[in-house]
Amino acid sequence: MDFSFMLRGRRILVVETNYYSAMELALSLHEMGATILGPVPSEDAALDILLLGNVDFVVFNAQLRDHRVALLAECLRRQNVPSMMVNDVPLSSGDSLCQGRPQMLHPVAHGRFHKVVEELLAM
């Protein structure tokens, strides 16, 4: 299936420390037509890009190295930027980072990943 039109013109930030995981996510989104911001490996780098504006969506890992991305999640909430997590280990549904955002686990099932991203951007 040709996904190249689904995200045309959308600017998506990828926040992930693992190079291979970051590239997998970025390539998958690029194949859907998205403009990729990053990938970036740290919360600080993600915040720098996010605060510049013009970010339509963010895909992030909740745990970057040994650091939870609580500040990034709060900034996304305040700026009303849709986002999702792609984590190495699942977070409990009661975790504050899960509030209002879906999570998937590495490695992602690309068909499902595409569907979740598309649904979140349609809201």
N, C-alpha and C positions, 0 to 999 in steps of 0.2 A: 504494500500500500504506500502511496506517495503522501508523506506527511509534510512536505516542504512548504505548503501554504499555510498551515495551521497557526504558526506563530510569526509570520512575516511581519517585520517592523517592531516586534516586541523585544525589549531589552531585558535580558535575564542575567542576574548575578549568580554565579556558582561559588560557594564557599566550602572548601574541602581541603584537608591537609594531605590526603593520600593522592599522589600525582595521578596514578592510574584510574582511581575512582573519579577524580575531578575531570579527567579527560573523557572518560566514558559518559559522564553526565553532559558535559559540554558538547560533545559530538552528537549525542542523541538529541539535544535541544537544537543544535545547529541544523541537523537534518530536518527539523520541523520548521525551519525558516527563521529561527530566533537569532538576534544579535547577542553574542555572549560577552558579558562583562566579567573579566577575570579569566579563568578561575583564580581565586585568591585563597591563601592558606591560613589566614588569621582573622580574628574578629575585628581588630583595628583596621586592617586593610579593607574589610567589608564595609565597616562604618564610614571610612573615607569615601568610598564610592557611593554608598547609599545617601550620604548627606549632600552629595553634589546634585541629587535629584535625577529624574529621568530613568528610574529603575521601575520596570513594570512587574517584576516577579523575582523572588529569591529562592534558590534551592540551597539548603545548608545542612551540614552535619552538626548535630547538637553538641558534639564533643570534639573540639579541635585540640589535638594533642591531649593535654591534661586539663583543658579549660572548657567549661560549659559556656555557651554563647548567650547568656541571659541578657546582656546589654543589647546585643543585636536583635534578639527576639522582641525586647521592649521597644526598640526603635522602629522595628517593622510594624508593631501594633499601633504605635503613635502616629506613624506616617500612613497607616492604612495600606501598606504594601502587601499583597498576597504572597504567601510563602508556604513551603513544605520542607520537611526534613527527610534526608536520606542518611540513615544512621548505620553504624556498625553493629550496635546492639539495641534492642527495643527499649523504649522508655515506657513506663506505666502510663495508662491513660490519665491518671491524676497528676502527672508531672506538669508543672507550670508551663514548660516549653510546648506541651502538646495542646494547650488550650487554643482551639480555633484553627489548628493546622494539622494536616495529615502527616503521617510518617510512613516511610518505606524503609526497607533494609537493603544493604548491599549484598549481593549484586542485584540490581533492579531488573524487573521484567519490563522491557522497553514498551510493550503495548500498553500495559497498565500505567506506567510512568507517564506516557504521552497523554493518556486519557485523564489522569488526575491533574496534570498541568493545564490541559485545555479547559477542564471544568472549573478550576480555580480562577482562571483568567476570564471566564465567561460570566462570573458573578458580578 
